[in-house]
Amino acid sequence: VADVTCNLTEYELRAVDAPLNVADGHARQPLTASQQEIVDRFPDLFEEATTRSLEEVEYIAHDTFFRALGQRSAPYARGQVLTSYASSVSMDVVARCLAERGAVVGLIHPTFDNIPDLLRARGVQLVPVSESALRSGELPGSLGIGDAVFVTVPNNPTGGILDADDLRRLAEACRSRQMLLALDTSFRGFDCRVQYDFYELLDACGCDYVVIEDTGKLWPFLELKLGFIACSDSLKRPLAKAHSDVLLSASPFVMRVVTELARDAVAGGFDEMRQLIARNRAIIDASMADVGCRQPFPDSRVSVTLVGVPGRNASVVSASLAERGVHVLRCEPFFWDQRRIGEQYVRVALARESSAIEQVADELREVCAESLHLRDAEVVR
Ligand SMILES: Cc1ncc(COP(=O)(O)O)c(C=O)c1O
């Protein structure tokens, strides 16, 4: 496959079995002691998933997961949360509904490329909206009644967020223009600044909304994960219909596992995870600072970080690193409307053992130093 046609997942797949794979943003750090205890209890969890009703198992999973992330007002008790195998499945269901409404979607730029890809595959027309425009509630003039705005918050790969004032402004702008607000909060667990109660705010504002929530980025559980679609009352019926076209139900066993992981997260697991990510981010930042490269998005708390290498583009840097056995992700596809902007960055996944991140940081430092040296030599010439 020619490089230019690759999506991010194809790049990630090339690295999936490499010893130093920091390409995909899935959690791949070792299990904590209490997560290992959950694995040890799998036979019991399986048994419980078999004997209890699906309704009960699913309700408890929703209640535990949403509360763990500060989302007490999530509408699971009102039947407005749908569970699927993964957030991409949730995304596809949402994309179908947006296509059926004939909505044009103002989509955050940059963001993970399977969001624009799934929307386009369903025939949805997209308009890029920058993170700063979304924060100030400035929506493109071309969007109007029945259209939608889609925001990834925190964003992948920048870590950009909306605080409560930003979200209120955006929700009010959507309500006043009779537009739908769609959010993907897959990385919420990494950033306490977006664990205020979104649903309380959105319901109080009265806008139509749909939120894709995700357990998949948080725990190193070999893709045992769930995606959720939470929505305002107005969207309950069309989303339930589209969801039922795809699946009967996600696995109740995975729901039991997610429940236990969410309980463990509240009992210290999230703190431990955020400390690991902060430590790993500091390791990469320090190595880049050694060669005079500044972190381009210093406020990010998500489990990936962008590295900008002056004078070299992402494909060259990622190829040099791959020759050294380090697999990072080049970033052009995140910039789904203006790929060239992404040429200046590679993305490093941080949900890994710190010893692996130390090795990545050493190689990155050398490749950056070489690049800077080459650039300076070119300037002198
Ligand atoms: C913001 C965001 N949403 C959704 C997904 C899709 O997740 P999954 O592959 O678990 O369905 C990703 C994948 O990285 C993502 O970054």
The ligand as an ORCA input file, in Angstrom:
! r2SCAN-3c Opt
* xyz 0 1
  C     -10.672      9.784     19.985
  C     -10.850      8.357     19.576
  N     -12.084      7.853     19.511
  C     -12.292      6.577     19.156
  C     -11.244      5.738     18.821
  C     -11.529      4.307     18.397
  O     -11.286      3.399     19.416
  P     -11.473      1.830     19.208
  O     -10.463      1.409     18.215
  O     -11.224      1.243     20.547
  O     -12.849      1.592     18.727
  C      -9.951      6.216     18.890
  C      -8.822      5.322     18.596
  O      -7.691      5.608     18.859
  C      -9.751      7.567     19.271
  O      -8.522      8.081     19.325
*
